[in-house]
Amino acid sequence: METIALIGAGGHCKVVIDLIKLLGNYRIVGIYDDEKTGEYYGYKILDKISKLDSNIQNFIISIGDNYTRKCIVGKNQELNWCTLMHPSAIISENVQIGKGSIVCAGSIIQTDVKIGEHCIINTGCCIDHECVIDNYTSICPKATLCGNVIVGSSCFIGANSTIIENLKIGNKCIIGAGSAIIKNVRENCKIVGNPGRMI
């Protein structure tokens, strides 16, 4: 069984640990974190994030913040980043999912979807046909992307939000929880409400 270490000891880390244990493919050797010491959720805090041991076979970043994940990857390109998919997720055979990404319980990902690297597809998301999600983007619980939606890098799509078909969301956008997006969103925008409006 291959070894794996997690990076980041917060709430999302607990979800990732449960997922790894359920899959049964890896032996968790511990967690790297800059603030905690001792143990977290039953696993040893190994060291600071700046002191990752490259002898460990696999790594996954268990941090929800997009910018933090991107910074960690930028400093550790040589590591082997694994991809984790919950067994209860429904994923078409034609889906592409990049390294370091996580698909959580109950998500549905339809045919010809492309998901980039180090993304989080959280609990119960629905990603319909031919959507494209760029690197370091988080899709929060119960969010829905209808067909042919393109989401840029480092975006945050809030819980229970809906993006209708054939839209484009620019890089580094925030879509508030429960929002309904009915038109394209340019880069670096924060959109909330139903229908969505910029704030």
C-alpha positions as CSV (number, residue, x, y, z in Angstrom):
1,M,0.0,0.0,0.0
2,E,1.4,3.4,-1.0
3,T,2.0,6.2,1.5
4,I,0.2,9.5,1.5
5,A,0.6,12.7,3.5
6,L,-2.0,15.5,3.9
7,I,-1.1,19.2,3.8
8,G,-3.3,21.3,6.1
9,A,-5.0,20.3,9.4
10,G,-8.4,22.0,9.3
11,G,-12.0,21.0,8.7
12,H,-11.5,20.0,5.1
13,C,-8.6,17.7,6.3
14,K,-11.1,15.6,8.2
15,V,-13.2,15.1,5.1
16,V,-10.1,14.1,3.1
17,I,-9.0,11.7,5.8
18,D,-12.4,10.0,5.8
19,L,-12.3,9.7,2.0
20,I,-8.8,8.2,2.0
21,K,-9.7,5.6,4.6
22,L,-12.9,4.7,2.7
23,L,-10.9,4.2,-0.5
24,G,-8.4,2.0,1.2
25,N,-5.6,2.6,-1.4
26,Y,-3.2,4.6,0.8
27,R,-1.6,4.5,4.2
28,I,-1.8,7.9,5.8
29,V,1.6,8.7,7.4
30,G,0.6,12.1,8.8
31,I,-0.2,15.7,8.2
32,Y,1.9,18.8,7.5
33,D,0.6,22.0,9.1
34,D,2.1,25.4,10.0
35,E,0.1,26.0,13.2
36,K,-0.8,22.7,14.8
37,T,1.5,20.2,16.6
38,G,1.1,16.8,18.1
39,E,-1.9,15.0,16.6
40,Y,-4.9,16.0,14.6
41,Y,-7.9,13.7,13.9
42,G,-5.9,10.7,15.0
43,Y,-2.8,11.4,12.8
44,K,0.6,12.8,13.7
45,I,1.5,16.4,12.7
46,L,4.8,15.7,10.9
47,D,6.2,19.2,10.4
48,K,5.7,22.6,8.9
49,I,4.5,22.7,5.3
50,S,7.9,24.1,4.2
51,K,9.5,20.8,5.3
52,L,7.6,18.2,3.2
53,D,9.4,14.9,2.9
54,S,9.7,14.0,-0.8
55,N,10.3,10.3,0.2
56,I,6.5,10.0,0.9
57,Q,4.9,8.5,-2.2
58,N,1.8,10.7,-2.5
59,F,0.5,14.1,-1.3
60,I,-2.9,15.8,-1.2
61,I,-3.6,19.3,-0.1
62,S,-6.4,19.3,2.4
63,I,-6.9,23.1,2.5
64,G,-10.1,24.7,1.1
65,D,-8.5,28.1,0.2
66,N,-7.7,28.3,-3.5
67,Y,-4.8,30.7,-3.2
68,T,-3.1,28.7,-0.5
69,R,-3.3,25.5,-2.6
70,K,-1.8,27.3,-5.6
71,C,1.1,28.6,-3.5
72,I,1.9,25.2,-2.0
73,V,1.9,23.6,-5.4
74,G,4.1,26.3,-6.9
75,K,6.8,25.6,-4.3
76,N,6.5,21.8,-4.6
77,Q,6.2,20.9,-8.3
78,E,8.3,17.8,-7.9
79,L,5.9,16.0,-5.6
80,N,3.4,13.3,-6.6
81,W,0.0,14.8,-6.2
82,C,-2.8,12.1,-6.2
83,T,-6.4,12.5,-7.2
84,L,-9.2,11.4,-4.9
85,M,-12.7,10.5,-5.9
86,H,-15.4,9.3,-3.4
87,P,-16.9,6.0,-4.3
88,S,-20.4,7.4,-4.0
89,A,-19.8,10.0,-6.6
90,I,-21.3,9.3,-10.0
91,I,-18.6,10.1,-12.6
92,S,-19.0,9.5,-16.4
93,E,-16.2,7.4,-18.0
94,N,-15.4,10.4,-20.3
95,V,-14.5,12.8,-17.5
96,Q,-11.0,14.2,-17.1
97,I,-9.8,15.1,-13.6
98,G,-6.4,16.7,-13.0
99,K,-3.9,15.7,-10.4
100,G,-4.4,16.9,-6.8
101,S,-8.2,17.3,-7.3
102,I,-10.8,15.9,-4.9
103,V,-14.3,14.8,-5.7
104,C,-16.4,14.5,-2.5
105,A,-19.4,12.3,-1.6
106,G,-22.5,12.4,-3.7
107,S,-21.3,14.5,-6.5
108,I,-22.5,13.9,-10.1
109,I,-20.1,14.6,-13.0
110,Q,-21.6,14.1,-16.4
111,T,-20.0,13.2,-19.7
112,D,-17.1,15.2,-21.3
113,V,-16.5,17.3,-18.2
114,K,-12.9,18.5,-17.8
115,I,-11.7,19.4,-14.2
116,G,-8.3,20.9,-13.8
117,E,-5.6,20.3,-11.1
118,H,-6.0,20.8,-7.4
119,C,-9.8,21.5,-7.6
120,I,-12.3,20.7,-5.0
121,I,-15.7,19.3,-6.1
122,N,-17.5,19.3,-2.8
123,T,-20.4,17.3,-1.4
124,G,-23.4,16.8,-3.6
125,C,-22.3,19.0,-6.5
126,C,-23.8,18.5,-10.0
127,I,-21.5,19.2,-12.9
128,D,-23.4,18.6,-16.1
129,H,-22.1,17.7,-19.6
130,E,-19.1,19.4,-21.2
131,C,-18.4,21.8,-18.4
132,V,-14.8,22.9,-18.0
133,I,-13.3,23.9,-14.5
134,D,-9.9,25.3,-14.4
135,N,-7.1,24.7,-11.9
136,Y,-7.4,25.6,-8.1
137,T,-11.2,26.2,-8.3
138,S,-13.6,25.2,-5.5
139,I,-17.2,24.1,-6.2
140,C,-19.0,24.2,-2.9
141,P,-21.6,21.7,-1.6
142,K,-24.8,21.3,-3.7
143,A,-23.7,23.8,-6.4
144,T,-25.0,23.1,-9.9
145,L,-23.2,23.8,-13.2
146,C,-25.6,23.2,-16.1
147,G,-24.2,22.1,-19.5
148,N,-21.2,23.7,-21.2
149,V,-20.3,26.1,-18.4
150,I,-16.7,27.2,-18.3
151,V,-15.3,28.2,-15.0
152,G,-11.8,29.9,-14.8
153,S,-9.0,29.3,-12.4
154,S,-9.0,30.0,-8.6
155,C,-12.8,30.6,-8.5
156,F,-15.1,30.0,-5.6
157,I,-18.6,28.7,-6.5
158,G,-20.7,29.0,-3.4
159,A,-23.0,26.4,-1.8
160,N,-26.4,25.8,-3.5
161,S,-25.5,28.3,-6.3
162,T,-26.6,27.6,-9.9
163,I,-24.9,28.6,-13.1
164,I,-27.1,28.1,-16.2
165,E,-25.9,26.5,-19.4
166,N,-23.4,28.0,-21.9
167,L,-21.9,30.6,-19.5
168,K,-18.3,31.6,-18.8
169,I,-17.1,32.6,-15.3
170,G,-13.7,34.4,-15.4
171,N,-10.7,33.7,-13.3
172,K,-10.7,34.5,-9.6
173,C,-14.4,35.0,-9.3
174,I,-16.5,34.5,-6.2
175,I,-20.1,33.3,-6.6
176,G,-22.1,33.7,-3.4
177,A,-24.1,30.9,-1.8
178,G,-27.5,30.4,-3.3
179,S,-26.8,32.7,-6.2
180,A,-28.4,32.1,-9.7
181,I,-26.0,33.1,-12.5
182,I,-27.8,33.9,-15.8
183,K,-25.1,35.7,-17.7
184,N,-21.3,35.6,-18.2
185,V,-19.1,36.9,-15.4
186,R,-15.8,38.6,-16.1
187,E,-12.6,38.1,-14.1
188,N,-12.2,39.1,-10.4
189,C,-15.9,39.6,-9.8
190,K,-18.0,38.8,-6.7
191,I,-21.6,37.9,-7.6
192,V,-24.4,37.3,-5.2
193,G,-28.2,36.9,-5.3
194,N,-31.0,35.6,-7.6
195,P,-30.5,36.7,-10.3
196,G,-26.8,37.3,-9.6
197,R,-25.5,40.8,-9.3
198,M,-22.0,42.2,-8.8
199,I,-21.0,43.6,-5.5
